Amino acid sequence: LDAVREQQEELMRLHFELDNKMQGTTGPISGRNRQQARRLLMEEGRKTSKSNLSTLVNKLEALSHSMYVQLLDFQRVFPSLL
């Protein structure tokens, strides 16, 4: 269970880190921030966003797999509880 908890925490940190990076880049959309938002939507911004999303999804898949393995172990040890 510690491994699952660590993966959850890592996923949470990555999610907030990427969110903060996006907030810092765009901020509220007005004036100068509108120009930054447009730049973000350009090809480089899309590639970065795609990479960030891919990283999050891969980590989420790993977490889901770990949780599934833990459930199978639990079922094997305590078959009468489930």
PyMOL Python script that loads the backbone (N, CA, C, O; Angstrom):
from pymol import cmd

cmd.read_pdbstr("""\
ATOM      1  N   LEU A   1       0.817  -1.206   0.000  1.00  0.00           N
ATOM      2  CA  LEU A   1       0.000   0.000   0.000  1.00  0.00           C
ATOM      3  C   LEU A   1       0.852   1.258   0.000  1.00  0.00           C
ATOM      4  O   LEU A   1       0.433   2.298  -0.509  1.00  0.00           O
ATOM      5  N   ASP A   2       2.054   1.164   0.574  1.00  0.00           N
ATOM      6  CA  ASP A   2       2.939   2.328   0.576  1.00  0.00           C
ATOM      7  C   ASP A   2       3.309   2.738  -0.844  1.00  0.00           C
ATOM      8  O   ASP A   2       3.395   3.927  -1.151  1.00  0.00           O
ATOM      9  N   ALA A   3       3.527   1.749  -1.709  1.00  0.00           N
ATOM     10  CA  ALA A   3       3.875   2.056  -3.099  1.00  0.00           C
ATOM     11  C   ALA A   3       2.728   2.783  -3.792  1.00  0.00           C
ATOM     12  O   ALA A   3       2.957   3.722  -4.555  1.00  0.00           O
ATOM     13  N   VAL A   4       1.502   2.357  -3.530  1.00  0.00           N
ATOM     14  CA  VAL A   4       0.332   3.019  -4.114  1.00  0.00           C
ATOM     15  C   VAL A   4       0.229   4.442  -3.593  1.00  0.00           C
ATOM     16  O   VAL A   4      -0.014   5.369  -4.366  1.00  0.00           O
ATOM     17  N   ARG A   5       0.411   4.622  -2.298  1.00  0.00           N
ATOM     18  CA  ARG A   5       0.341   5.956  -1.703  1.00  0.00           C
ATOM     19  C   ARG A   5       1.413   6.873  -2.303  1.00  0.00           C
ATOM     20  O   ARG A   5       1.142   8.036  -2.602  1.00  0.00           O
ATOM     21  N   GLU A   6       2.611   6.352  -2.474  1.00  0.00           N
ATOM     22  CA  GLU A   6       3.691   7.150  -3.058  1.00  0.00           C
ATOM     23  C   GLU A   6       3.364   7.542  -4.491  1.00  0.00           C
ATOM     24  O   GLU A   6       3.634   8.670  -4.902  1.00  0.00           O
ATOM     25  N   GLN A   7       2.783   6.616  -5.257  1.00  0.00           N
ATOM     26  CA  GLN A   7       2.398   6.937  -6.629  1.00  0.00           C
ATOM     27  C   GLN A   7       1.292   7.988  -6.654  1.00  0.00           C
ATOM     28  O   GLN A   7       1.303   8.879  -7.502  1.00  0.00           O
ATOM     29  N   GLN A   8       0.339   7.889  -5.731  1.00  0.00           N
ATOM     30  CA  GLN A   8      -0.726   8.890  -5.653  1.00  0.00           C
ATOM     31  C   GLN A   8      -0.142  10.266  -5.356  1.00  0.00           C
ATOM     32  O   GLN A   8      -0.528  11.261  -5.969  1.00  0.00           O
ATOM     33  N   GLU A   9       0.788  10.312  -4.414  1.00  0.00           N
ATOM     34  CA  GLU A   9       1.399  11.588  -4.048  1.00  0.00           C
ATOM     35  C   GLU A   9       2.212  12.157  -5.206  1.00  0.00           C
ATOM     36  O   GLU A   9       2.177  13.361  -5.456  1.00  0.00           O
ATOM     37  N   GLU A  10       2.941  11.299  -5.912  1.00  0.00           N
ATOM     38  CA  GLU A  10       3.727  11.760  -7.053  1.00  0.00           C
ATOM     39  C   GLU A  10       2.819  12.299  -8.153  1.00  0.00           C
ATOM     40  O   GLU A  10       3.109  13.334  -8.752  1.00  0.00           O
ATOM     41  N   LEU A  11       1.720  11.595  -8.416  1.00  0.00           N
ATOM     42  CA  LEU A  11       0.759  12.039  -9.417  1.00  0.00           C
ATOM     43  C   LEU A  11       0.143  13.372  -9.013  1.00  0.00           C
ATOM     44  O   LEU A  11      -0.015  14.261  -9.850  1.00  0.00           O
ATOM     45  N   MET A  12      -0.202  13.516  -7.748  1.00  0.00           N
ATOM     46  CA  MET A  12      -0.779  14.764  -7.255  1.00  0.00           C
ATOM     47  C   MET A  12       0.219  15.912  -7.411  1.00  0.00           C
ATOM     48  O   MET A  12      -0.145  16.992  -7.877  1.00  0.00           O
ATOM     49  N   ARG A  13       1.480  15.682  -7.019  1.00  0.00           N
ATOM     50  CA  ARG A  13       2.500  16.733  -7.147  1.00  0.00           C
ATOM     51  C   ARG A  13       2.691  17.142  -8.601  1.00  0.00           C
ATOM     52  O   ARG A  13       2.767  18.332  -8.909  1.00  0.00           O
ATOM     53  N   LEU A  14       2.768  16.163  -9.494  1.00  0.00           N
ATOM     54  CA  LEU A  14       2.945  16.464 -10.908  1.00  0.00           C
ATOM     55  C   LEU A  14       1.759  17.253 -11.438  1.00  0.00           C
ATOM     56  O   LEU A  14       1.937  18.218 -12.181  1.00  0.00           O
ATOM     57  N   HIS A  15       0.554  16.851 -11.063  1.00  0.00           N
ATOM     58  CA  HIS A  15      -0.650  17.551 -11.514  1.00  0.00           C
ATOM     59  C   HIS A  15      -0.619  19.020 -11.082  1.00  0.00           C
ATOM     60  O   HIS A  15      -0.859  19.911 -11.897  1.00  0.00           O
ATOM     61  N   PHE A  16      -0.323  19.275  -9.805  1.00  0.00           N
ATOM     62  CA  PHE A  16      -0.297  20.648  -9.319  1.00  0.00           C
ATOM     63  C   PHE A  16       0.873  21.434  -9.895  1.00  0.00           C
ATOM     64  O   PHE A  16       0.750  22.632 -10.148  1.00  0.00           O
ATOM     65  N   GLU A  17       1.999  20.772 -10.104  1.00  0.00           N
ATOM     66  CA  GLU A  17       3.155  21.437 -10.701  1.00  0.00           C
ATOM     67  C   GLU A  17       2.831  21.897 -12.122  1.00  0.00           C
ATOM     68  O   GLU A  17       3.146  23.025 -12.503  1.00  0.00           O
ATOM     69  N   LEU A  18       2.202  21.020 -12.900  1.00  0.00           N
ATOM     70  CA  LEU A  18       1.827  21.384 -14.264  1.00  0.00           C
ATOM     71  C   LEU A  18       0.743  22.450 -14.267  1.00  0.00           C
ATOM     72  O   LEU A  18       0.762  23.351 -15.105  1.00  0.00           O
ATOM     73  N   ASP A  19      -0.198  22.357 -13.343  1.00  0.00           N
ATOM     74  CA  ASP A  19      -1.247  23.368 -13.246  1.00  0.00           C
ATOM     75  C   ASP A  19      -0.655  24.730 -12.899  1.00  0.00           C
ATOM     76  O   ASP A  19      -1.042  25.742 -13.483  1.00  0.00           O
ATOM     77  N   ASN A  20       0.277  24.761 -11.956  1.00  0.00           N
ATOM     78  CA  ASN A  20       0.921  26.022 -11.592  1.00  0.00           C
ATOM     79  C   ASN A  20       1.712  26.595 -12.754  1.00  0.00           C
ATOM     80  O   ASN A  20       1.750  27.810 -12.945  1.00  0.00           O
ATOM     81  N   LYS A  21       2.344  25.724 -13.532  1.00  0.00           N
ATOM     82  CA  LYS A  21       3.093  26.181 -14.692  1.00  0.00           C
ATOM     83  C   LYS A  21       2.154  26.838 -15.697  1.00  0.00           C
ATOM     84  O   LYS A  21       2.474  27.880 -16.268  1.00  0.00           O
ATOM     85  N   MET A  22       0.982  26.215 -15.911  1.00  0.00           N
ATOM     86  CA  MET A  22      -0.008  26.780 -16.829  1.00  0.00           C
ATOM     87  C   MET A  22      -0.559  28.095 -16.296  1.00  0.00           C
ATOM     88  O   MET A  22      -0.714  29.051 -17.055  1.00  0.00           O
ATOM     89  N   GLN A  23      -0.858  28.156 -14.998  1.00  0.00           N
ATOM     90  CA  GLN A  23      -1.377  29.386 -14.394  1.00  0.00           C
ATOM     91  C   GLN A  23      -0.362  30.513 -14.538  1.00  0.00           C
ATOM     92  O   GLN A  23      -0.724  31.649 -14.845  1.00  0.00           O
ATOM     93  N   GLY A  24       0.904  30.194 -14.316  1.00  0.00           N
ATOM     94  CA  GLY A  24       1.953  31.198 -14.427  1.00  0.00           C
ATOM     95  C   GLY A  24       2.117  31.700 -15.842  1.00  0.00           C
ATOM     96  O   GLY A  24       2.502  32.850 -16.052  1.00  0.00           O
ATOM     97  N   THR A  25       1.830  30.854 -16.815  1.00  0.00           N
ATOM     98  CA  THR A  25       1.979  31.239 -18.213  1.00  0.00           C
ATOM     99  C   THR A  25       0.803  32.067 -18.691  1.00  0.00           C
ATOM    100  O   THR A  25       0.983  33.073 -19.377  1.00  0.00           O
ATOM    101  N   THR A  26      -0.401  31.646 -18.329  1.00  0.00           N
ATOM    102  CA  THR A  26      -1.569  32.338 -18.862  1.00  0.00           C
ATOM    103  C   THR A  26      -2.125  33.385 -17.911  1.00  0.00           C
ATOM    104  O   THR A  26      -2.408  34.507 -18.331  1.00  0.00           O
ATOM    105  N   GLY A  27      -2.284  33.044 -16.650  1.00  0.00           N
ATOM    106  CA  GLY A  27      -2.894  33.972 -15.704  1.00  0.00           C
ATOM    107  C   GLY A  27      -4.292  34.333 -16.174  1.00  0.00           C
ATOM    108  O   GLY A  27      -4.812  33.705 -17.097  1.00  0.00           O
ATOM    109  N   PRO A  28      -4.911  35.335 -15.555  1.00  0.00           N
ATOM    110  CA  PRO A  28      -6.204  35.796 -16.048  1.00  0.00           C
ATOM    111  C   PRO A  28      -6.045  36.337 -17.471  1.00  0.00           C
ATOM    112  O   PRO A  28      -5.082  37.054 -17.745  1.00  0.00           O
ATOM    113  N   ILE A  29      -6.951  36.015 -18.365  1.00  0.00           N
ATOM    114  CA  ILE A  29      -6.833  36.402 -19.766  1.00  0.00           C
ATOM    115  C   ILE A  29      -7.228  37.868 -19.934  1.00  0.00           C
ATOM    116  O   ILE A  29      -8.411  38.208 -19.926  1.00  0.00           O
ATOM    117  N   SER A  30      -6.229  38.723 -20.084  1.00  0.00           N
ATOM    118  CA  SER A  30      -6.461  40.137 -20.364  1.00  0.00           C
ATOM    119  C   SER A  30      -5.141  40.761 -20.786  1.00  0.00           C
ATOM    120  O   SER A  30      -4.087  40.393 -20.268  1.00  0.00           O
ATOM    121  N   GLY A  31      -5.188  41.702 -21.721  1.00  0.00           N
ATOM    122  CA  GLY A  31      -4.005  42.441 -22.145  1.00  0.00           C
ATOM    123  C   GLY A  31      -2.824  41.566 -22.507  1.00  0.00           C
ATOM    124  O   GLY A  31      -2.898  40.734 -23.412  1.00  0.00           O
ATOM    125  N   ARG A  32      -1.734  41.766 -21.786  1.00  0.00           N
ATOM    126  CA  ARG A  32      -0.484  41.050 -22.048  1.00  0.00           C
ATOM    127  C   ARG A  32      -0.669  39.549 -21.895  1.00  0.00           C
ATOM    128  O   ARG A  32      -0.071  38.771 -22.638  1.00  0.00           O
ATOM    129  N   ASN A  33      -1.484  39.140 -20.946  1.00  0.00           N
ATOM    130  CA  ASN A  33      -1.714  37.709 -20.734  1.00  0.00           C
ATOM    131  C   ASN A  33      -2.397  37.058 -21.936  1.00  0.00           C
ATOM    132  O   ASN A  33      -2.211  35.867 -22.184  1.00  0.00           O
ATOM    133  N   ARG A  34      -3.177  37.826 -22.675  1.00  0.00           N
ATOM    134  CA  ARG A  34      -3.827  37.284 -23.868  1.00  0.00           C
ATOM    135  C   ARG A  34      -2.777  36.876 -24.897  1.00  0.00           C
ATOM    136  O   ARG A  34      -2.909  35.846 -25.559  1.00  0.00           O
ATOM    137  N   GLN A  35      -1.724  37.703 -25.026  1.00  0.00           N
ATOM    138  CA  GLN A  35      -0.638  37.366 -25.953  1.00  0.00           C
ATOM    139  C   GLN A  35       0.076  36.099 -25.501  1.00  0.00           C
ATOM    140  O   GLN A  35       0.408  35.247 -26.326  1.00  0.00           O
ATOM    141  N   GLN A  36       0.314  35.969 -24.206  1.00  0.00           N
ATOM    142  CA  GLN A  36       0.956  34.761 -23.692  1.00  0.00           C
ATOM    143  C   GLN A  36       0.080  33.539 -23.928  1.00  0.00           C
ATOM    144  O   GLN A  36       0.583  32.463 -24.251  1.00  0.00           O
ATOM    145  N   ALA A  37      -1.213  33.701 -23.768  1.00  0.00           N
ATOM    146  CA  ALA A  37      -2.132  32.583 -23.993  1.00  0.00           C
ATOM    147  C   ALA A  37      -2.100  32.154 -25.455  1.00  0.00           C
ATOM    148  O   ALA A  37      -2.144  30.960 -25.753  1.00  0.00           O
ATOM    149  N   ARG A  38      -2.023  33.116 -26.363  1.00  0.00           N
ATOM    150  CA  ARG A  38      -1.935  32.785 -27.789  1.00  0.00           C
ATOM    151  C   ARG A  38      -0.659  32.009 -28.086  1.00  0.00           C
ATOM    152  O   ARG A  38      -0.669  31.031 -28.834  1.00  0.00           O
ATOM    153  N   ARG A  39       0.448  32.466 -27.483  1.00  0.00           N
ATOM    154  CA  ARG A  39       1.717  31.755 -27.686  1.00  0.00           C
ATOM    155  C   ARG A  39       1.623  30.327 -27.176  1.00  0.00           C
ATOM    156  O   ARG A  39       2.150  29.399 -27.790  1.00  0.00           O
ATOM    157  N   LEU A  40       0.956  30.164 -26.065  1.00  0.00           N
ATOM    158  CA  LEU A  40       0.807  28.832 -25.478  1.00  0.00           C
ATOM    159  C   LEU A  40       0.073  27.894 -26.427  1.00  0.00           C
ATOM    160  O   LEU A  40       0.375  26.703 -26.486  1.00  0.00           O
ATOM    161  N   LEU A  41      -0.879  28.426 -27.161  1.00  0.00           N
ATOM    162  CA  LEU A  41      -1.663  27.607 -28.076  1.00  0.00           C
ATOM    163  C   LEU A  41      -0.933  27.306 -29.374  1.00  0.00           C
ATOM    164  O   LEU A  41      -1.395  26.492 -30.174  1.00  0.00           O
ATOM    165  N   MET A  42       0.185  27.946 -29.583  1.00  0.00           N
ATOM    166  CA  MET A  42       0.967  27.673 -30.779  1.00  0.00           C
ATOM    167  C   MET A  42       1.535  26.259 -30.699  1.00  0.00           C
ATOM    168  O   MET A  42       1.403  25.580 -29.681  1.00  0.00           O
ATOM    169  N   GLU A  43       2.155  25.838 -31.764  1.00  0.00           N
ATOM    170  CA  GLU A  43       2.630  24.450 -31.878  1.00  0.00           C
ATOM    171  C   GLU A  43       3.478  23.998 -30.698  1.00  0.00           C
ATOM    172  O   GLU A  43       3.263  22.902 -30.179  1.00  0.00           O
ATOM    173  N   GLU A  44       4.415  24.792 -30.269  1.00  0.00           N
ATOM    174  CA  GLU A  44       5.273  24.393 -29.147  1.00  0.00           C
ATOM    175  C   GLU A  44       4.459  24.194 -27.877  1.00  0.00           C
ATOM    176  O   GLU A  44       4.688  23.248 -27.123  1.00  0.00           O
ATOM    177  N   GLY A  45       3.516  25.084 -27.648  1.00  0.00           N
ATOM    178  CA  GLY A  45       2.656  24.958 -26.475  1.00  0.00           C
ATOM    179  C   GLY A  45       1.815  23.695 -26.528  1.00  0.00           C
ATOM    180  O   GLY A  45       1.617  23.024 -25.515  1.00  0.00           O
ATOM    181  N   ARG A  46       1.320  23.375 -27.721  1.00  0.00           N
ATOM    182  CA  ARG A  46       0.532  22.155 -27.877  1.00  0.00           C
ATOM    183  C   ARG A  46       1.381  20.913 -27.639  1.00  0.00           C
ATOM    184  O   ARG A  46       0.925  19.951 -27.019  1.00  0.00           O
ATOM    185  N   LYS A  47       2.616  20.936 -28.133  1.00  0.00           N
ATOM    186  CA  LYS A  47       3.507  19.791 -27.921  1.00  0.00           C
ATOM    187  C   LYS A  47       3.795  19.609 -26.435  1.00  0.00           C
ATOM    188  O   LYS A  47       3.787  18.488 -25.928  1.00  0.00           O
ATOM    189  N   THR A  48       4.047  20.707 -25.748  1.00  0.00           N
ATOM    190  CA  THR A  48       4.319  20.635 -24.311  1.00  0.00           C
ATOM    191  C   THR A  48       3.099  20.120 -23.562  1.00  0.00           C
ATOM    192  O   THR A  48       3.220  19.262 -22.688  1.00  0.00           O
ATOM    193  N   SER A  49       1.934  20.637 -23.899  1.00  0.00           N
ATOM    194  CA  SER A  49       0.699  20.188 -23.245  1.00  0.00           C
ATOM    195  C   SER A  49       0.453  18.710 -23.498  1.00  0.00           C
ATOM    196  O   SER A  49       0.051  17.975 -22.595  1.00  0.00           O
ATOM    197  N   LYS A  50       0.695  18.276 -24.733  1.00  0.00           N
ATOM    198  CA  LYS A  50       0.506  16.862 -25.069  1.00  0.00           C
ATOM    199  C   LYS A  50       1.464  15.985 -24.267  1.00  0.00           C
ATOM    200  O   LYS A  50       1.081  14.929 -23.763  1.00  0.00           O
ATOM    201  N   SER A  51       2.704  16.432 -24.157  1.00  0.00           N
ATOM    202  CA  SER A  51       3.698  15.680 -23.385  1.00  0.00           C
ATOM    203  C   SER A  51       3.310  15.621 -21.910  1.00  0.00           C
ATOM    204  O   SER A  51       3.404  14.567 -21.280  1.00  0.00           O
ATOM    205  N   ASN A  52       2.874  16.758 -21.360  1.00  0.00           N
ATOM    206  CA  ASN A  52       2.462  16.802 -19.954  1.00  0.00           C
ATOM    207  C   ASN A  52       1.277  15.877 -19.704  1.00  0.00           C
ATOM    208  O   ASN A  52       1.247  15.145 -18.715  1.00  0.00           O
ATOM    209  N   LEU A  53       0.315  15.916 -20.595  1.00  0.00           N
ATOM    210  CA  LEU A  53      -0.864  15.061 -20.449  1.00  0.00           C
ATOM    211  C   LEU A  53      -0.480  13.590 -20.560  1.00  0.00           C
ATOM    212  O   LEU A  53      -0.986  12.749 -19.816  1.00  0.00           O
ATOM    213  N   SER A  54       0.410  13.289 -21.486  1.00  0.00           N
ATOM    214  CA  SER A  54       0.878  11.911 -21.646  1.00  0.00           C
ATOM    215  C   SER A  54       1.554  11.415 -20.374  1.00  0.00           C
ATOM    216  O   SER A  54       1.334  10.280 -19.951  1.00  0.00           O
ATOM    217  N   THR A  55       2.376  12.263 -19.767  1.00  0.00           N
ATOM    218  CA  THR A  55       3.047  11.901 -18.518  1.00  0.00           C
ATOM    219  C   THR A  55       2.027  11.629 -17.421  1.00  0.00           C
ATOM    220  O   THR A  55       2.136  10.635 -16.702  1.00  0.00           O
ATOM    221  N   LEU A  56       1.039  12.506 -17.290  1.00  0.00           N
ATOM    222  CA  LEU A  56       0.002  12.305 -16.274  1.00  0.00           C
ATOM    223  C   LEU A  56      -0.767  11.006 -16.503  1.00  0.00           C
ATOM    224  O   LEU A  56      -1.013  10.255 -15.559  1.00  0.00           O
ATOM    225  N   VAL A  57      -1.140  10.745 -17.737  1.00  0.00           N
ATOM    226  CA  VAL A  57      -1.908   9.538 -18.044  1.00  0.00           C
ATOM    227  C   VAL A  57      -1.080   8.284 -17.771  1.00  0.00           C
ATOM    228  O   VAL A  57      -1.593   7.307 -17.225  1.00  0.00           O
ATOM    229  N   ASN A  58       0.199   8.308 -18.150  1.00  0.00           N
ATOM    230  CA  ASN A  58       1.063   7.149 -17.887  1.00  0.00           C
ATOM    231  C   ASN A  58       1.187   6.878 -16.395  1.00  0.00           C
ATOM    232  O   ASN A  58       1.136   5.726 -15.963  1.00  0.00           O
ATOM    233  N   LYS A  59       1.349   7.932 -15.612  1.00  0.00           N
ATOM    234  CA  LYS A  59       1.464   7.755 -14.166  1.00  0.00           C
ATOM    235  C   LYS A  59       0.140   7.277 -13.570  1.00  0.00           C
ATOM    236  O   LYS A  59       0.132   6.468 -12.642  1.00  0.00           O
ATOM    237  N   LEU A  60      -0.965   7.769 -14.094  1.00  0.00           N
ATOM    238  CA  LEU A  60      -2.275   7.318 -13.627  1.00  0.00           C
ATOM    239  C   LEU A  60      -2.497   5.841 -13.959  1.00  0.00           C
ATOM    240  O   LEU A  60      -3.046   5.094 -13.149  1.00  0.00           O
ATOM    241  N   GLU A  61      -2.069   5.426 -15.148  1.00  0.00           N
ATOM    242  CA  GLU A  61      -2.176   4.011 -15.514  1.00  0.00           C
ATOM    243  C   GLU A  61      -1.341   3.141 -14.580  1.00  0.00           C
ATOM    244  O   GLU A  61      -1.788   2.078 -14.149  1.00  0.00           O
ATOM    245  N   ALA A  62      -0.130   3.593 -14.269  1.00  0.00           N
ATOM    246  CA  ALA A  62       0.734   2.834 -13.354  1.00  0.00           C
ATOM    247  C   ALA A  62       0.091   2.737 -11.973  1.00  0.00           C
ATOM    248  O   ALA A  62       0.129   1.684 -11.335  1.00  0.00           O
ATOM    249  N   LEU A  63      -0.495   3.835 -11.519  1.00  0.00           N
ATOM    250  CA  LEU A  63      -1.178   3.837 -10.227  1.00  0.00           C
ATOM    251  C   LEU A  63      -2.361   2.871 -10.239  1.00  0.00           C
ATOM    252  O   LEU A  63      -2.542   2.101  -9.296  1.00  0.00           O
ATOM    253  N   SER A  64      -3.152   2.907 -11.285  1.00  0.00           N
ATOM    254  CA  SER A  64      -4.307   2.005 -11.391  1.00  0.00           C
ATOM    255  C   SER A  64      -3.862   0.549 -11.373  1.00  0.00           C
ATOM    256  O   SER A  64      -4.483  -0.289 -10.720  1.00  0.00           O
ATOM    257  N   HIS A  65      -2.793   0.257 -12.087  1.00  0.00           N
ATOM    258  CA  HIS A  65      -2.276  -1.113 -12.108  1.00  0.00           C
ATOM    259  C   HIS A  65      -1.823  -1.535 -10.709  1.00  0.00           C
ATOM    260  O   HIS A  65      -2.120  -2.645 -10.268  1.00  0.00           O
ATOM    261  N   SER A  66      -1.113  -0.659 -10.021  1.00  0.00           N
ATOM    262  CA  SER A  66      -0.646  -0.980  -8.665  1.00  0.00           C
ATOM    263  C   SER A  66      -1.812  -1.242  -7.723  1.00  0.00           C
ATOM    264  O   SER A  66      -1.763  -2.157  -6.901  1.00  0.00           O
ATOM    265  N   MET A  67      -2.857  -0.436  -7.847  1.00  0.00           N
ATOM    266  CA  MET A  67      -4.028  -0.627  -6.997  1.00  0.00           C
ATOM    267  C   MET A  67      -4.711  -1.957  -7.316  1.00  0.00           C
ATOM    268  O   MET A  67      -5.180  -2.647  -6.411  1.00  0.00           O
ATOM    269  N   TYR A  68      -4.767  -2.311  -8.580  1.00  0.00           N
ATOM    270  CA  TYR A  68      -5.372  -3.574  -8.989  1.00  0.00           C
ATOM    271  C   TYR A  68      -4.582  -4.754  -8.420  1.00  0.00           C
ATOM    272  O   TYR A  68      -5.165  -5.717  -7.921  1.00  0.00           O
ATOM    273  N   VAL A  69      -3.260  -4.671  -8.500  1.00  0.00           N
ATOM    274  CA  VAL A  69      -2.412  -5.731  -7.952  1.00  0.00           C
ATOM    275  C   VAL A  69      -2.631  -5.854  -6.447  1.00  0.00           C
ATOM    276  O   VAL A  69      -2.702  -6.964  -5.918  1.00  0.00           O
ATOM    277  N   GLN A  70      -2.739  -4.719  -5.758  1.00  0.00           N
ATOM    278  CA  GLN A  70      -2.995  -4.751  -4.315  1.00  0.00           C
ATOM    279  C   GLN A  70      -4.335  -5.420  -4.013  1.00  0.00           C
ATOM    280  O   GLN A  70      -4.445  -6.197  -3.065  1.00  0.00           O
ATOM    281  N   LEU A  71      -5.346  -5.116  -4.818  1.00  0.00           N
ATOM    282  CA  LEU A  71      -6.663  -5.730  -4.630  1.00  0.00           C
ATOM    283  C   LEU A  71      -6.594  -7.242  -4.824  1.00  0.00           C
ATOM    284  O   LEU A  71      -7.177  -7.998  -4.047  1.00  0.00           O
ATOM    285  N   LEU A  72      -5.885  -7.680  -5.859  1.00  0.00           N
ATOM    286  CA  LEU A  72      -5.743  -9.119  -6.090  1.00  0.00           C
ATOM    287  C   LEU A  72      -5.036  -9.796  -4.924  1.00  0.00           C
ATOM    288  O   LEU A  72      -5.426 -10.886  -4.504  1.00  0.00           O
ATOM    289  N   ASP A  73      -4.000  -9.155  -4.402  1.00  0.00           N
ATOM    290  CA  ASP A  73      -3.300  -9.702  -3.238  1.00  0.00           C
ATOM    291  C   ASP A  73      -4.232  -9.788  -2.033  1.00  0.00           C
ATOM    292  O   ASP A  73      -4.226 -10.779  -1.303  1.00  0.00           O
ATOM    293  N   PHE A  74      -5.024  -8.750  -1.831  1.00  0.00           N
ATOM    294  CA  PHE A  74      -5.968  -8.721  -0.716  1.00  0.00           C
ATOM    295  C   PHE A  74      -6.990  -9.851  -0.854  1.00  0.00           C
ATOM    296  O   PHE A  74      -7.308 -10.536   0.118  1.00  0.00           O
ATOM    297  N   GLN A  75      -7.497 -10.036  -2.074  1.00  0.00           N
ATOM    298  CA  GLN A  75      -8.470 -11.105  -2.315  1.00  0.00           C
ATOM    299  C   GLN A  75      -7.862 -12.478  -2.063  1.00  0.00           C
ATOM    300  O   GLN A  75      -8.529 -13.380  -1.556  1.00  0.00           O
ATOM    301  N   ARG A  76      -6.601 -12.625  -2.420  1.00  0.00           N
ATOM    302  CA  ARG A  76      -5.932 -13.908  -2.222  1.00  0.00           C
ATOM    303  C   ARG A  76      -5.755 -14.206  -0.736  1.00  0.00           C
ATOM    304  O   ARG A  76      -5.925 -15.344  -0.299  1.00  0.00           O
ATOM    305  N   VAL A  77      -5.412 -13.172   0.040  1.00  0.00           N
ATOM    306  CA  VAL A  77      -5.158 -13.353   1.468  1.00  0.00           C
ATOM    307  C   VAL A  77      -6.455 -13.464   2.259  1.00  0.00           C
ATOM    308  O   VAL A  77      -6.552 -14.257   3.196  1.00  0.00           O
ATOM    309  N   PHE A  78      -7.453 -12.668   1.880  1.00  0.00           N
ATOM    310  CA  PHE A  78      -8.730 -12.639   2.612  1.00  0.00           C
ATOM    311  C   PHE A  78      -9.900 -12.924   1.665  1.00  0.00           C
ATOM    312  O   PHE A  78     -10.715 -12.032   1.427  1.00  0.00           O
ATOM    313  N   PRO A  79     -10.005 -14.115   1.128  1.00  0.00           N
ATOM    314  CA  PRO A  79     -11.055 -14.398   0.141  1.00  0.00           C
ATOM    315  C   PRO A  79     -12.469 -14.279   0.697  1.00  0.00           C
ATOM    316  O   PRO A  79     -13.398 -13.988  -0.057  1.00  0.00           O
ATOM    317  N   SER A  80     -12.650 -14.492   1.971  1.00  0.00           N
ATOM    318  CA  SER A  80     -14.005 -14.463   2.534  1.00  0.00           C
ATOM    319  C   SER A  80     -14.521 -13.044   2.753  1.00  0.00           C
ATOM    320  O   SER A  80     -15.720 -12.861   2.965  1.00  0.00           O
ATOM    321  N   LEU A  81     -13.653 -12.036   2.707  1.00  0.00           N
ATOM    322  CA  LEU A  81     -14.090 -10.657   2.952  1.00  0.00           C
ATOM    323  C   LEU A  81     -14.691  -9.999   1.718  1.00  0.00           C
ATOM    324  O   LEU A  81     -15.432  -9.023   1.835  1.00  0.00           O
ATOM    325  N   LEU A  82     -14.386 -10.509   0.569  1.00  0.00           N
ATOM    326  CA  LEU A  82     -14.914  -9.901  -0.651  1.00  0.00           C
ATOM    327  C   LEU A  82     -15.902 -10.790  -1.270  1.00  0.00           C
ATOM    328  O   LEU A  82     -16.464 -10.456  -2.313  1.00  0.00           O
TER     329      LEU A  82
END
""", "prot")
cmd.dss("prot")
cmd.show_as("cartoon", "prot")
cmd.util.cbc("prot")
cmd.orient("prot")
